[in-house]
Amino acid sequence: MTRETRDTRSRTFRPTTVPTVLAISVAFTAGASAPSAVAMPDVPATPTPIRATVAAPGTTVVSQTFGGTALPSGWKTVSGSWKVRNGRLVGDGGTRARITFGTQLTDYRFEATARFESVDDASRWFALGLDLPSSGATPWWIATLRSRSTAANGVEFAQRTTAGTWNVTDTAAAPVAAGTGKDVRVRVDVHGMKATWYLDGRKVLSTNKLRRSANGRQALLVDGATVAFDDVRVTALPSLNPYLRGPGEPALAVAHRGASAAAPENTLAAQDLARRVGADLIETDAQISKDGVPYVMHDSTVDRTTNGTGDLTALTSAQLDKLDAGSWFSSAYRGEQVPTLRAQGADLKARGGKLLLEIKRASSKDQVSRMFDALRAAGVLSPDRVFVQSFSKQHLKWARELAPKLPRGYLTSTLDADPVAVARDLGLTAYNPKASALTARPSVVGDLHRSGVATMAWTVDEPAQWKTLDALGVDAIISNRSAELIAWQQTQQG
């Protein structure tokens, strides 16, 4: 049979042949116990997928010049005076005049030609509205340009709050003056909660603090000025987050501790089986031995999954290398070793696969550095081969300092009050909750997606649960039964 496995760098598909003999992996190996299923609360039988509006990258969503005298269809005046005059849209607002248009997008470019016709004073401004409901009601986010654009706050990103106050998150002085009577080309590139301001083609300011709503659109705003706009364009952009699931794509299949339902967990045998059945990522756990060597193991002690005893961090690499990590699962795996993280990385380098690395029990930044050094020595420490996750926010902060380009995910058993804020603070690529927590509060998926953050749900082993999570739009499913998950996805696509 064939399996369409995903290249998560571009979310494109490439065919891979899966040998028929590997069908044995869909049944549990003799002598191994079946993993327990995750208890899931009652949810609707066919929940509504939670996705942002999607347009193919490069699609022009809005392209508007202003002929005649009528406002374009779909453009809604909220406040102030908006008129088409002399081939331009002219906004005249004493206080925050607003006109909304466009649609809700996660990744897009918003650009326009603008000219201050007159201003009450040089501190007055116009703005590109990045996320406003069509009604123009608060809260909303804007990218502002003042008439005196070279002032310290000449360019801003700001939020108008529900309390009617300003939350100015980022400011900068523009390199050129806007003034009055002069055309300027303004542009903002938006990717979830990240945005970058450009003035006349020059980058001015960036932010990662946007908050995205479920019904936000684009808008133009004018305050204390008369401003003429022309050639307004909104263009869909490719996502900066390759782990976000695209339209029609299945969730990524993540092999939990390797193909752990059919081979001893966190061994090279389990990794090899996961790779051969087409898992998109291979999840693994790393911790440090007594003599500072990173090893692959989930539990604190070696008791459950080897023929030895004791805390892994109290054992030397010489002691760990002698352990049998396969016989507990099946006699067929007798002699399977506890792999070092470097050995696991070398296996990935030689034979393929991508790693979802969980940092466990790292007591210092140096210990995280040792893990990264092991993967670097194996030749796989790169964003397209390694994704880092942890239950510890401190681990993720250390990971960001040591290898800022690696994607990061936060593991949690319960949802934070504001997952988007956590994702922003930690610079996350993905927020990775326990499946039952996510299905109890499914709106979190949409909130995260609109902010450009993926969701990876763990650890889910039953088709009914896969169906629920798939319908919610999660981007990855972490499972002990990766072969069965992949087979189930194929039936859904058919």
Summary of the structure (lengths in Angstrom):
residues: 494
radius of gyration: 26.2
end to end distance: 13.5
largest distance: 83.5
contacts: 1735
relative contact order: 0.14
helix: 22%
strand: 33%
